[in-house]
Amino acid sequence: MRIKFKKSNLPYMLISLLFSLILFFNVNSQNFSRLVSSDTSYEEVIQNVPINVVYDSDEYFVHGFSSNVSVKLSGANRIQLNREIDPDTRNFSVVADLTNLSSGTHEVRLKTKNLASSLFATIEPDKVSITMEKKVKKEFEVSPILSSATSSNGLKIGEMSAKPGKVEITTGEDTMKEIDRVVASVDISKLKADQESILAPVQALNANGEALPIQSDPQNVTVNFEIQTPSKEVALYPIQEGELPEAVESVKIDLNRSKATITGGQSVLDQIDSIGIPVDVSQIQGTVKKLIDVPVSGEYQVNPKTVSAQVTPIFKKSQESQTNSTNNVSSSTTEDTGNSSETTKASETETSQTTETVEESSVQSTN
């Protein structure tokens, strides 16, 4: 059967076709726009986008899922894309909606919220497994513990105490039953020799020592402790500094002690066996005693902090001869003076004896 079209119907057919095309492109406008502008599309992958979990936080405690995902954004609008990449100007968020769920473990599909219509998002992973428990609270005592027995620099920790000594733990009712102890873990690798306290995070552990999902109030406590610093005895020796005076050939230096005790990190102590004591001899004229500080660095401390050094000069031979000659002259002068004194005393004795003889003769004549 042959169908005949009237020419009078042709305008109506064209109008119908036009409206059909408009309707088609209107329904598929986004895909068509993406197809047309595919050569100018931009893509960016954003890492560590936080998941916003929507649930009744007064009744439930949720845990067991990774709190961040990666999101790939694409679109033709570069300005809009840059705005969403920057966390400070970002409008969209990733949401896990649990509002219609109850206690238990659930697999929830993630969605984007407030994303601009000109952008497209792909979430990786697009699903997360989340555990919901009835929320409970309880107060626990906090016990400080160390991440290891000693630190990398050899420091050892003595008695420790936490302040405050108790914290309030919030978790699920099933998780609460698993709590064996609440601790404040001290990272000993961050401690220094002169430190007396550190801020430590609170953790709840089960019987196997595994960390449990909790919320603590406060989240951190101050741990006070005593550090037992490694020590070592090292030798002390004098180091002559400065130029000797012209008349001095050499010096003899005697320290009042030959050893000292140093304290510090074990790795530092292992490198030190002795410490040199600098003694300035540039102005030496005779035997002297000097009080000298023992050299130290910021990596260790020393006890005692000062030592006494006796410095005895050894003069050159010409100087010794001159000194001896001077001493001999002094001795001769002393001897001559002594002899003159003895002669004078002898004369005085003879005069005294003569006077006594004359007196005796006068007495006898009178008689």
Sequence and secondary structure as in RCSB ss.txt:
>XXXX:A:sequence
MRIKFKKSNLPYMLISLLFSLILFFNVNSQNFSRLVSSDTSYEEVIQNVPINVVYDSDEYFVHGFSSNVSVKLSG
ANRIQLNREIDPDTRNFSVVADLTNLSSGTHEVRLKTKNLASSLFATIEPDKVSITMEKKVKKEFEVSPILSSAT
SSNGLKIGEMSAKPGKVEITTGEDTMKEIDRVVASVDISKLKADQESILAPVQALNANGEALPIQSDPQNVTVNF
EIQTPSKEVALYPIQEGELPEAVESVKIDLNRSKATITGGQSVLDQIDSIGIPVDVSQIQGTVKKLIDVPVSGEY
QVNPKTVSAQVTPIFKKSQESQTNSTNNVSSSTTEDTGNSSETTKASETETSQTTETVEESSVQSTN
>XXXX:A:secstr
      GGGHHHHHHHHHHHHHHHHHHTHHHHHHHHTGGG EEEEEEEEEEEEES TTTEEEESS SEEEEEEEE
S HHHHHHHHSTTT   EEEEE TT  SEEEEEE EEES  TTEEEEEESSEEEEEEEEEEEEEEEEEEEESSSB
 TT  EEEEEEEESSEEEEEEEHHHHHH  EEEEEE GGG  TT  EEEEEEEEE TTS B   EEESSEEEEEE
EEE  EEEEEEEEEEES   TTEEEEEEEES SEEEEEE HHHHTT SEEEEEEE TT  S EEEEEE    TTE
EEESSEEEEEEEEEE HHHHHHHHHHHHHHHHHHHHHHHHHHHHHHHHHHHHHHHHHHHHHHHHHH 
